[in-house]
Amino acid sequence: MPQTANPGTGKTDVGELSFDDFKSIVINDYRIAYESRQASLIGRREVLTGKAKFGIFGDGKEVAQLAMAKVFRKGDWRAGYYRDQTFMFATGMSNLKEFFAQLYANPDVEKDPASAGRQMNCHYATRFLNADGSWMNQTESMNCSADVSTTSGHMPRLLGLAYASKLYRQNKELNDLDNFSINGNEVAFGTIGNGATSEGVFFETFNAAGVLQVPMAISVWDDAYAISVPAKLQTTKEDISEILKGFQRENGSNGYEIFKVRGWDYVALCETYERAIAVCRRDHVPVLIHVTEMTQPQGHSTSGSHERYKTKDRLEWESEHDCLLQMRNWMVESAIINEEDITALEDTAKKYVREVQREVWNGLGDQIKTEIDEAIHLIEDLAHVSDRKNELQETISELLACVEPGRRDAVSAIRKSLRLTANESLDEKSALNNWLNSENVKNTDRYNSRLFTGTPQSPLNVKIVAAEYADDAPLVDGREVLNACFEANFERDKRVVAFGEDVGAIGDVNQGFAGMQAKFGDLRVTDTGIRESSIIGKGMGLAMRGLKPIAEVQYVDYLLYAITVLSDDLASLSYRTFGGQKAPLIVRTRGHRLEGIWHSGSPMGIILSALRGLHICVPRNMTQAAGMYNTLLRGDEPALVIECLNGYRLKEKLPANAGGFTVPLGKAEIMKEGAHMTVVSYGSTLRIVMEAAEELEKFGISIEVIDPQTLYPFDTDNICGASLSKTNKLLVVDEDLPGAASAYILQNILEAQNGYYLLDSPPKTVTAKEHRPPYGSDGDYFSKPSIDDVVEAVYVMMSESNPSKYPPIY
């Protein structure tokens, strides 16, 4: 069987090789590229015949990726997009069997280690976690961060992967972390299509890398189209490197080294990549390699044909300038190989790729056939004794008629059979139930697991340590509690870094990091430009490379500017790699009250819907926030912490162990016990509820106030449900919009905790109005829950159940 990979050595100087050695390398390169092209061609046919759902391939980009692979070394990183199959084959980070396993969505992680069938084909990742969730040695392997489909969505993460090399090189305290870096010599390679360079996140990241001066190598695969849209409608001057010339380094300035090379010129590509990556690796500066005159022989994807939008002249040009044809012609003309031998090589490659495809397809098909046969056998046994025999036999016939049956067909047939016989008491049904339960367990793991990595290092497993207070514990501003917490953690763990707008020199706008940059240096506490997407991406890349980043987004409203990176990339990382990768990034922000439309939002509904895969922490004060940071910094899963904007100057006792006490995630806390009603709230509105409770006591109304502390996970001990068993009434107070986070909380309490059965009156919510909050105290009062709103909502609910004792107020 031919060896697929040809790992790069970082040396392509033909002067060091004999002509025979040179010929051998070139011929092997062509074989890899030709096999990759055949995989693309066969892959498209497999989709069109219905064996696979969708296909997107790297045909037309093969030769440039051979050149890039030659300079990719152990320890380096890739953050690319779905055209890079040849590069992955050439480096050995993937192979043809894995290519087809992913195309067929095989959920076996051994067969598709990148995603266990969860991602579309050509979405690559290497596994860098051991079975127990601990880190593998990243310097001994070539590393690929997990791809996303969103165009340019991987660019912010690429920045972080490159920035980690800068920190490992410049921060000597990190020298002993040699399983993550060897003196920061690693390059982060990024690839992107020319169309995707029109995305704002590309420009944001490009600028950030130029400012930071990190070893990041961006390759633009330019085939002159973005699906059907030509470059003239995408890019000024129809040339991305032309318009980025202003980023070129000159006269000692920061910026980029920019290269341009044609995608069908094998020799020029090898020389260009050798020069570009040498500069990137040696000087620790970003480089742009603009690879032009590429082609896309099969069009964008299997969803359509490029003949619909490309002219006849363009199609003819693409046929003539196909990179494989050009490389083939050059090899023959240069006497590297003769026509007869290269034809034999191609024939062998075609046969080999087809054999691999059949082996992978048959292997998955045999597994599914076994499950289909099991289901048919069980249904047949049931049909023999059932009055619904004919319908059960029809179910079997439908199952047998499936052209390309899947697991869903077997499971669906069993479920239908159980429905058909719901009114029959038959012993044979137990076998179907047992089979279904067993398959549900397997399929839950195959398709629904690993939202979080769930390792022993999870923050959910961090030891609970109570806050300790001296007898003379000072009463300080809440921000000072946070400051003490951060300082202690920076002292404790040299991997901790923090960055964001205004975090460095002034210690963040609310002073949580005051004095930290002066003490720990600007490599660990760092100011950034106004670029939320790349702030999150930078943190994600650092976290993937073993550091402990705290990425600050100044206000929770501004998370919207980074929501694609947070949702598409960070939140889905563990799930889409089947627990093979992790990025324990902590995102710090603030919000909720008082400062107007752009600074006091509470978009918790958006956050809860978009960020499953992050722990969502909503501390009521800075002491609780500090305890959550202490927990998260000892764990290995990503989280968002939303501090109360109006709490930084409220007085709190300073714990003696400010950097050591922990607040458990998912554990609700009863703030006040009561008998008449359960009131659930969090963050800033919790203080309002506590104040309202005092006034309600004057009416003889005793409410039980519960702070969930984290919204995800939510109240894992069912504290809210237990409270309802006593009070039988529920009010949720939330400053998000109506039907947003409050609906999420209600679903958890009423459905997940069976609270519905404990109610003796309808549950209610007190929320913000349906618009953003206007500026000022009056705007806050009339748009967000107030003490008056909470008192009256509770009173009205009590009046509805006992109007004689609680007569209507109005």
N, C-alpha and C positions, 0 to 999 in steps of 0.2 A: 504494500500500500504506500503510495507516495507520501512523503513528509510535507504537511501543509505549511508549517511555519518556517520562516527564515529570519529569526530574530536579529535585529540590528546590533551592530557592534559600535556604532558611532564613527566608523572609519569607512569611507568610500573612495579613498585616494587610489586610483587604479595604478599609480606608480609603485605601490607596495605589492602589487599582485603580478603573477605571471599571466600571460595571455590566456592560458588554459584555465587558470583559476578565475580570471575575469569572465571568460565565456561561461563557466559553470554557474557563476553567480547570476549572470544575466539570464541564462536559460531557466534557472530555477525561479527567478523573478517572473519571467513570462508565464511559466507553468502556474504559479500562484494566481497571477492575474487572470489567466485563461480559465482556470477552475472557478474563480470568483464570478467571471462573466457567465459561465455555464450555470452556476447556481442561480444567478439572476434570471436567466432565460427559463430555466426549469421552474423556478419559484413562481414566475408569472403564470406559466401554464397550470401549475397546481392550483392557483387561485381561480383562474378562469374555468377550470373543470370542477370547482366546488370543494376540493379537498382542503383548501385553506381559505380563510375569510377575507384577507386583504394582503397585499404585497407592496412593499416599497423597497427599492434596491439601489445598489451603488454602481450600476453599470455606467460606463463612460468616465468614471473617476479612478479607475484601477491604477494607472501608471503613476500618478502623483502620489497615491497612497503607498506604493512600493518605496518611493523615495523618502517619504516621511518615516516609514517604518525603519529605514536603515539608521536613522539618527535617534530613535526612541530607545532608551536604556532602562535597565532595572532601576526602580525608584521613581521613574517619571510617571506622569499622570496624563490621562486623556479626559476631556469633557467635550464630546462631539455631538454629531447628529446622525441621522439614519442613513447616511450614504457611505459609511466607513467600513464596510465589510472586508474589503481587500486589505486595508490596514490591520484590521483585527486578525485576519488569517496570517498575514505576513509577520506579525509580532508574536503570534502564538497565543494571544489572549482569547481567541475563539477558533472554531474550526467548522468544517462543513456539517458534521453531525449536529452540532449545537445550532447551526444556522437553520437546518431543516426542522429540528425539534421545536425551535421557537416559532417557525412559520406555521407549524401544525398545532401550536399552543399546548405542547406537552407539559402537564403540570408537575412532572418529575424534576426536581431541582438537580438531580444528577445528570439528566439529559439536557436541560436548559438551565445552566447555573446562573445565567444573567438575570432571569426573571421568573423561572418556574412556570413559563407559559402565560404570564400575566401581561406582558407587553407585546405589542405587534413586532413583527420580525425586524431585524436590523436595529434593535434597541439593545445596546450592549452594556455590560457591567462585569467587573471581576469581583469575586467574593474576597473581602479582606477581614472577615471575622471568623474566628474559630467556632466550633459547635457550641461552646459555652458563652459566646458573645464577646470574648476577649479579642484583642487586636492581633492580627497576624503581623509578621515583620514586613512592612511595606517597602523596605529597601532591597529586599531579596526578590521582589516580583515586579512585573510591569502592572500598572494600576489603571483601571478604567472606572471612573465614576459613572453612576447609572444614568443612561440617556433618558430624555423626555421628548415627547413629540412636538411640544410647543416651539415654534421657530424662534430661535435666539434665546429660548428660556434657559439654556444651560450656561450662557455667558457669565452671569454673575457668580455662579459656582466656580467657573474656571478662574476668575479673579482670586477667589479665596484659596484655591489649590496652589496658585502661583505665589500668593502673598505668604503662605505658610513657609515656602522655601526662603523667602526674605527673612522671616522671623527666625527660622532655624539657623540661618547664616549669621545674622547680626546679634541675636540674643544668646550670648555664650552660656547663660544659665540653662539653656536647653540642649547643650552638647551631649548629655548622657542619654537623651531620648533617641538613641541611634537605631531603634527599630522603626522610626518614622522618617528619618532624614540623615544623610551623611553631609554635614556642613552646608546644608541648603543647596546642594548641587543639582537638585531635581528641576526639570522643566515641566511646565504644565502646557500640554498641547490642546488647542481647541480647533474645531473645524465648524464651518458654517457655510450655508449656501449664499450666493450673491444676493438673492432676493431678501433673505432674512437680515441682511445688513441694513435694511431700511427700518428695522424695529428700533424703537427708542432705547430699549434695554441694551442693544448692541453699542450704540453711541455712548450711553452712560458708562458701560463697563470699559469700553475702549479708552475713554478719557481717564477713568479712575486708574487703569493700569499704567497709563502714561505718566500720571502724577506720582504714583507709588513706586514706579520703576521696579517691576517684578519680572521674573523669568517666565514669561507667557508668550507662547508662539501660536498665533492665530493663522489658520489656513482658510482662505476663502475659495471654495469650489465654484467657479464662475462658468456656468453654461449659458449665460445670457437670458435666462428665463426664470421666473418664479411661478411654477405651474404654467399658466398660459400668458402671464403678464411679462412683456419684454423689458429689458433693462432700461429702455428709454422712458418707461413709465415708472421705474423703480428708483433709479439713481441719477443724480445730477451728473452730467457729462457721460453717463452710461459706464462709469468706471469708478469703483469704490476706492481703489488705491490712489487714483488721481485726486479725488476730493479730500483724501486723508493726508495729502502731502504736508500739510501744516503741522502734522504730528512728527515729522521726520526730525531726528536729533541733529543739532548743529551747534557749533561753537560752545560746546559744554552744556547745552540745555538738556532738560529731560525730554522724554518722548520715545519714539519708536525708530527701529531700523525697518525700512520697507523694501520688499522685494517683489518683483513681478516675473512670472515665468509661464510659458505655455504648457498646457496640461497634456499634450501628446508628445513632448520632447523628453524622452527618458534621460538622456545624458544631462541636459540642462537642468532638469528637475533634481537629479541626484546632486549636482554641483551646487545648486541654489540652496537645497535643504542643508547640505553640509556647511555652507557658509553661514546661513541664517541661524541655525541652532548652535553653532560654535560661538557666535556673538551673544546669543541669548543666554547660553549656559555660562560662558566665561564672564561676561560683563554684567549679568543680571539685569538685562533690559528687555522690554517686550519687543517682539518682532511681528510683522505682518507679512505673510507670503500670499500674494494675490495670484492664484492659478487661473489663467484665462484660457479661452478657446477649448473649453471642455465640452463634452457632448452628453446627451442623455438618450441613448438608443431606444429605450422602451417608454420614454415619457416619464412623467412625474411619479405615477403609481399605477396600480391595476384599476383605479377608478375611472380611467379615461385614456384616450389616445392623443398623442401630441400631433398627429397628423391633422387634427382639427384646427390647430392654431399656428402651426409652422408652415412657412411657405415652401414651395417645391425647391427653390434655390437653397434655402436653409437646410432642408432635409438632405439634399445632395451634398452640401458642404459637410454636414455632420457625418455622413457616410464616409466621405473621403478622409476626414480628420479624426475618425475614431482612434482613440489612443492605442488600442490593441493592434489595429491595422498598421498604424504608424510605427509602433515598436517592432512589429513583425517585419515590416519592410526594411527597417534599419538593421535588424539583426541579420537578415539574409544578405543585404548589400554589404555589410561589414564583415562577412564571412564568419560570423559567430555561430551560425547554424545554416545548414542548407535546406532547401525547400522540402526535400523528402523527409528529413528528420523532424522539422518543425510540424509538418503535417501529421507525422506519427505521434509526436508529443500531444498535439491537439486531439487526435482520435483517442488516445489513452486517457486524456483528461476528461473528455466527454463521457467516456464509459465509466470512469471512476466516480464522477459526480453523480451520474445516474444511479450507480450502485449504492452510493451513500444515501441518496434520496429514498430509494426503495427500502433500504434497510431501516431507515428511521420511520418511514410511513408504516411499514409492516410491523415493526416493533410496537408502535402505539396501537395500531389496529388490532393486533393480537390481544393486547390487554383489554381493549374495549369489547372485543368479540367474546372474551371470557365472561365479562360482566353481562353482556346481552344474553348469552347462553344460560347463565345462572338465572336471570330474570324470567326467561321463557320457561325454563324448567319449573320454577316456582309457580308461575301462573298456570301452567298446564296441570300441576298437581291440584291447584285450587279449583280449576275448571271441572275436574273429574267429580267433585262433590258439591258443586255450587248450582243453584237454580239459575244463575246468570251465565251458564256455560257458553252460550252462543256469543254473548258480548265479550266474555273473556277471551274466547278464541279469536274474535275480531281484533281485540287488543294485541294478541300475539301476531296476527297477520300484519297489522300496521307496523309493528316493531320489526318484523322480518322484511318489510317492504322498504325500510329506510335505506337510501342509496349510500350515504356516508354516515352511518350511525355514530352517535356520540353517547357519552355517559348520561347525558340528559334524557335520552330516549329510553334507556333502561329504567332509570329512576322514575320517569314520568309514567311509564307503563305499569310499574308496581304501584304507584300512588293511585292511578286510575283504577286498577284492579281492587284495591282496598276500598275505594269509594263505591265501586259497583256492588260490593258485598257488605256494605256497612250494616245492613239489616240482618245479616246471617251470622250465626254463631258457629264458626267452623274452626277446628283445631289447626287446619292448614294455613289459616291466616297468620298465625304466630310466626311461621317461617318467613312470610313476606315482611312482617313487621321487623323481625330481627335483621333481615337482610337490609331493609331500608335504613334502620338505625345505624347499622354498621357502615353503610355507604355514606350516610349523612355525616358521620364523624370524619371519614376520609375526605369527603368533598368540602367540608368546612375547612379542613387544613389545606386542601388544594387551592381553594378559591377565596376564602374569607379570613385567613389568618395573617399574623405578623403585621398588624397595623402599627404596633410598637415592636421593637426587637425582642422585648420580654426576657432579657438576660438576667443573670443573678445581680448584675450591676444596675438594674433598673432603679430609678428613684423611688418606685413603690416599695423597694426592699431596703431602703436606707433606714438605719436604726433611728428610732424616735428618741430625741434628747430634749428634755424640757428646758425652757429658758430659766436661767438662774438670776436672782437679783440680790444684791447686797442690801443690808439693812438701810444703808444711806444711798441707795441707788439714785442717781440724779434724774431729774425730770428734764428732758431735752426735747428739742424739735425732732419730729419724726425723721427728717432727713439725716440727722446725726446718728440715728440707729442704723440706717442704711449704710452710712459712711463707715461706721465701725464694722459692720458686717463685711463690706467689700474689702476693707483694709485687711481684716483678719484672713480672708480667703486668699487674697493676693500673697500674703505672707506664707500661708500654708501650702499653696500649690502654685508652683512657678509656671504651670501651663495656662493659668487663667489670664485672659486678656479682655480688654473692654474697648469699644470704639463706637463712634456715632457723632452726629452733629453736636458740637459744643461740649463733648464729653471730656476732652483733654484739658486745655488751658484753663477753662473756667469751672471744670468739674461738674458739668451738665447744668442745664438751665435751672434745676432745683437743688443743685449742690450735693447730690448723692455721692459724686466722685470728687468732691472738693479736696484739693491737696494731693490727690492720688498720682497725678502725672509727675509732680515734683518729686515724689518719693520713689516711684517705681519706673519712671522713665517713659518716653513717648513711644517706645515699641510696645509697651503693655497697656498704656492708657492713651488712646489716640483720637485726635479729631479727624473727622472725614468731611468731605464735601456734602452738599445736599443731594443725596442719591440713594434713596431708600432701597431700591431693588439691589443695587450692588452692595449695600451695607449687609443685607440679609445673605446675599450670595457669598460675600467675603466670609461671613461667619460660618456658613455651611461648609465651605471648602476647608477652612481652618479646623472645624470640628471633625471632618472626615480624615484629617491628617493628625489627629491625636491631641489637639489643643482644646482648651476649655473657654470658648469665646462667649462674651456677653455683648450682643449687638443691640444698640439702642436706636429705636425709632422714636423721635422726640414726642410725638403725640399719637394716641391710638387712631385718630382720624387718618394719619399718614400711612398707616398700614396698608391702606388701599393702593398706594403707589408701589407696594411690594407684594401685593396679594398673589400675583402669578408665581413668583419665586417661592413664597411661603406655601402656597397650595399645591401647585403642580410639581414642585421639586422637593422641598423639605418635608412636607407633611406626608407625601406618598413614598418617601425613600425606602423605609423598612418594608412596606407592603410590596412595592414593585420589584424589590430584590429578594423577596421571600426571606427577609431577615439577614441578607448577606452583607448589607452595608448599614452604617449608622452615622448620624451627624448630631451629636448631643449639643446643639446650639441653644442658648438661652436668649430669647428676644425680650428685651426690656422696653416698656413704654408706659404711658400714663394717660389718664383721661377722666371722663365722667362729668365734672361739674364746672359751672360758673363762667368759663372764658369765651363762650360764643360759638358760632357755627363751625369754625375750623379747629377748635381746640378743646371742645368739651363733649365730643361725641361718645357714644357707647354702642358701636356697631357690633354688638355681641352675637346677634343672629347671623351676620355675615361670617364672623369668625368661627362660630360653632359649625356652620355648614361647610366652610371652605377649609378648615384646618384640622379635620380629624386626622390624627397622627401626631399632634402636638398636645401636651398637657396644657390646659388653659387655666391659669391661676389668677384669682381675683381677690387679692388680700384686702381686708377692711382697713388696715393701718400699716404703718411701716415696720412694726415689729413682726407682724405676720408675714409681710413681704420678705423681710430678712430671713426668717425661718424657712421660707420656701426657696430662696436663693441658696441657703445652706444645704438644703436637701438636693436641689437640682445639680449643684456643683459637685456633689458626691455621686450623682447618678450618671446615666449614659443615654438619656433620651431627650429629644427636643421639647422645648416648652416656651410658652408665652406668658409673661407676667405683666399684668396691667395694674399699675399703682394708682392710687387715688390722687388726682391732681390737687385737690384742696386739703390734703393731709400732711404735706411736708412740714408745715409750721405748727401743727397741733402737737401738744406736749404728750410725750410717752416716756415711760421709765426705760432707762438704758440697761439691757441685760448685761450681766458680767461676762457671759459667754456669747457675745454678739455674733461671733463667727462660727459657733459650735452647735447651738441649739437648732433643732429641725422641726419643721411643720410637715406632717404627713400629707401626701396628696390623696384626694378623694375622701377625706374624713371630715364630715360635717361637724359643726360644733353648736351646741345649744347655748346661746348667749343669755337667754332668760327663760326660765321655766314658766309655764302657764297652763291654764285649764280650759279656756274657752275657744281658742283658735290658734292654729299653726300659721305663722307668718314667716315666709322664706325670702331672704334678700341677701345681697352681697355688696361689697365695695362701698361706695359713698352713701348709697341709700340705706345701708344697714344702720348707720348712725342716726338717720332720720327715723327709722323704725324704732330704734331704742328710745329715742326721745318721745315718739308717739306713744310708746308703751306706758310711759309715766303719766301722760294725760289720760289714757284709757283706764288706768287704775282708779282714777277719780270717779269714773262711771261704774266701777265695780267689774270692769272687763279685764281679764287676765289673759294676755297673749303669750304664746311660746314662740320665741324668736330663734330662728336657725340660720346660721351662716354656712353655706356649703363649702366655702373657701376655695374650692376648685370647681369649675363647671365641667371640665373633662379631665379625669373621671369625676362623676357626680355621685356623691353620697353612697359610697360602696357598702356602708354598714346599715343602710336603710333607716337612718335616724329620722328622716322626714315621715316615712310611712309609720314608724313607731309612734311618732308624735300624733299623727292623725288618729291612731287607734284610741287616743285619749281625748282629743279635742273635737274630732269629726268635722272640722271646718278648715279650709285652706285659702290663704291669700298669698299671692306672689307679688312682690314689689321689685320693680326692675326699671332702670332708666333707659333701656333700649326702646325701640319703637314697639307699638302694639303687635302682638303675635310673633315676636322674634324670639329673644332668649326666654321670655316668659313661657312661650309655647313649648320650648325645649324642656324647661323645668317642669311644667305640668305633665308632659309626656313621661318624664322619668318618674315622677311621684305617683301619678294616677295609673299609669300602665305598667311600667317596669317594677314599681314597688306595690302594685295592687291597691293603691290608695283610693281608687274609685269606690271600692266596696266599703270604705270606712266613712264616706261622706254622708252627712244628713242635710246638706244644702249645696247648691252649685258652687264650685270653686271660682274664684275671681282673681283678676290681676289689676294692679295699679302700675301703669307704665308712663313713659314719656308720650308726648303728642307725636303725630305722624310727620313731623318735620324736624329739621335740625334745630338745636337750641339757639335762640337769639342771645345777643351779648347782654351782660349785666345781671344784677341780682333780680330785678323784676322779670327779665327774660327767663331766667332760670326758674323762678317761682311759677310762672304761668306755662312753662313747657315741660318741666320735669316734676317727678313726684315730690310733694312737700309734706311737712308734718300734718298739715290740715287734710291733705288728700288721704294720707294713711289712716289718721284718726277716724275720718268720716267713712272711709271704705269699710273699716272694721265695724264701726258702729252700725252702718246700714245692714251689714250681713247679720249682726246680732239682732237688729230690729226686725228683720224679715222672719227670723225664727221665733222671736218673743217680743212682739210690738207693744204689749202692755208694760213690759219692764223697760223697754228701750223705745219710747215713742219717737216717731220720725222727727228729724231736726228741721227739715224744711217742709 
